[in-house]
Amino acid sequence: MNDITRKLDELTAGFTDAQNDLFIENRFPYILVKADSYIKSGPEVYRNEDAFAMPREEWSDEDLSLIMDGCLQIMEGVGYTAEQPFKKLGIRGFNLLFTMLHFTSVGRKSSSLGQGRMQDETTFEHAMDKSRVTYYNLVER
C-alpha cells in the first residue's frame, strides 16, 4: 500500500455514504495526489512537470508559501466541507492554490461569522474536464 492510498484510507475511515460521496464529488483524491506531488517536489520541479506550467514563475515566495500551506492542509483532509475550511490562506492564497491545481473560480458565496471572520464557499471549474468542485476558506482579519 502506497502513502497516498494509506492517507486516503486514514481520511475516509468511518465515513458515512454521504460523506464519501461529498469527498468524491469534490475530487478530493485527485486534489490530494496533486498536493502530495507539490509538497514532495517543490514549486520548481512541479512547474517543469505540470501541463500548465504551474505555479507561475512570477508568483512571489509568499504566494508559493501560501500554496505549500494549502497543500499541507489538503493532506489533513481540509477544505471540502464548511466544518473544516482552509485557514490562514487569505483570499489570494486560496485562489492561487486552486489555480495551481488547474481550477478557475466560477462562483463564490461569503458568510460573516462575526468578529472579523468570513467564510467563503467557492465553486471551481477544472480547466480540462470542466468538472466543478466546492471548497471552503475561512478568512480572518
C-alpha positions as CSV (number, residue, x, y, z in Angstrom):
1,M,0.0,0.0,0.0
2,N,1.5,3.3,-1.0
3,D,1.5,6.6,1.0
4,I,-1.4,8.1,-0.9
5,T,-3.6,5.0,-0.5
6,R,-2.8,4.9,3.2
7,K,-3.6,8.7,3.5
8,L,-6.9,8.3,1.7
9,D,-7.8,5.3,3.9
10,E,-6.9,7.3,7.0
11,L,-9.0,10.3,5.9
12,T,-12.1,8.3,5.0
13,A,-12.1,5.8,7.9
14,G,-15.6,5.9,9.4
15,F,-17.2,8.0,6.6
16,T,-20.9,7.6,6.0
17,D,-22.0,7.1,2.4
18,A,-23.0,10.8,2.2
19,Q,-19.5,11.9,3.5
20,N,-17.8,9.6,1.0
21,D,-20.0,11.0,-1.8
22,L,-19.0,14.5,-0.9
23,F,-15.3,13.5,-0.8
24,I,-15.6,12.0,-4.3
25,E,-17.8,14.7,-5.8
26,N,-15.2,17.4,-4.8
27,R,-12.5,15.3,-6.4
28,F,-10.6,15.2,-3.2
29,P,-8.5,12.2,-4.1
30,Y,-7.3,13.9,-7.3
31,I,-6.5,17.1,-5.4
32,L,-4.7,15.2,-2.6
33,V,-2.5,13.5,-5.2
34,K,-1.6,16.9,-6.7
35,A,-0.9,18.4,-3.3
36,D,1.3,15.5,-2.3
37,S,3.3,15.9,-5.5
38,Y,3.7,19.6,-4.9
39,I,4.9,19.0,-1.3
40,K,7.4,16.3,-2.4
41,S,8.8,18.1,-5.5
42,G,8.6,21.8,-4.6
43,P,7.5,24.6,-6.9
44,E,10.3,24.4,-9.5
45,V,10.1,20.7,-10.3
46,Y,6.3,20.7,-10.1
47,R,6.2,23.5,-12.6
48,N,8.5,21.7,-15.0
49,E,6.3,18.6,-14.9
50,D,2.9,20.4,-15.0
51,A,0.9,20.7,-18.2
52,F,0.1,24.3,-17.5
53,A,3.5,25.2,-16.0
54,M,2.0,25.9,-12.6
55,P,2.8,27.5,-10.3
56,R,3.7,30.5,-12.4
57,E,7.4,31.7,-12.2
58,E,6.3,35.3,-11.4
59,W,4.4,34.2,-8.3
60,S,6.2,35.5,-5.2
61,D,7.8,33.4,-2.4
62,E,4.9,34.5,-0.2
63,D,2.5,33.1,-2.8
64,L,4.4,29.8,-3.0
65,S,4.4,29.6,0.8
66,L,0.6,30.0,0.9
67,I,0.3,27.3,-1.8
68,M,2.5,25.0,0.3
69,D,0.4,25.7,3.4
70,G,-2.7,24.9,1.4
71,C,-1.2,21.6,0.1
72,L,-0.3,20.7,3.7
73,Q,-3.9,21.4,4.8
74,I,-5.2,19.2,1.9
75,M,-3.1,16.4,3.2
76,E,-5.0,16.7,6.5
77,G,-8.4,16.5,4.8
78,V,-9.2,20.2,5.0
79,G,-11.2,22.3,2.6
80,Y,-14.1,20.4,1.1
81,T,-16.6,20.9,3.9
82,A,-17.8,24.0,5.7
83,E,-16.9,22.4,9.0
84,Q,-13.2,22.1,8.1
85,P,-12.4,25.1,5.8
86,F,-8.9,26.1,4.7
87,K,-7.4,28.6,7.2
88,K,-4.7,31.3,7.1
89,L,-4.5,31.3,3.3
90,G,-6.5,34.5,2.7
91,I,-8.4,35.0,-0.4
92,R,-5.3,35.3,-2.6
93,G,-3.6,32.1,-1.3
94,F,-6.9,30.2,-1.6
95,N,-7.4,31.3,-5.2
96,L,-3.7,30.7,-6.1
97,L,-3.9,27.2,-4.7
98,F,-6.8,26.2,-6.9
99,T,-5.3,28.0,-9.9
100,M,-2.2,25.8,-9.4
101,L,-4.5,22.8,-9.4
102,H,-6.0,23.9,-12.7
103,F,-9.3,25.2,-11.4
104,T,-11.0,28.5,-12.0
105,S,-13.4,30.2,-9.6
106,V,-16.9,30.3,-11.1
107,G,-18.9,31.3,-8.1
108,R,-18.5,32.4,-4.5
109,K,-20.7,33.0,-1.5
110,S,-19.4,34.7,1.6
111,S,-20.9,34.3,5.1
112,S,-20.0,36.6,8.0
113,L,-19.1,34.6,11.1
114,G,-18.7,37.7,13.3
115,Q,-15.5,39.1,14.9
116,G,-13.9,39.9,11.5
117,R,-14.3,36.4,10.2
118,M,-15.8,35.4,6.9
119,Q,-16.2,32.0,5.3
120,D,-16.1,31.7,1.6
121,E,-17.8,28.9,-0.3
122,T,-16.2,28.8,-3.7
123,T,-17.2,26.7,-6.7
124,F,-14.3,26.0,-9.0
125,E,-14.3,24.5,-12.5
126,H,-11.4,22.3,-13.8
127,A,-9.6,23.7,-16.9
128,M,-9.7,20.5,-18.8
129,D,-12.8,18.4,-18.0
130,K,-15.0,21.3,-16.7
131,S,-16.0,19.3,-13.6
132,R,-17.0,21.5,-10.7
133,V,-16.0,21.3,-7.0
134,T,-16.9,23.4,-4.0
135,Y,-14.3,24.3,-1.3
136,Y,-14.4,26.4,1.8
137,N,-12.0,29.1,3.1
138,L,-12.0,30.9,6.4
139,V,-10.8,34.4,6.2
140,E,-9.8,36.3,9.4
141,R,-8.7,39.9,9.8
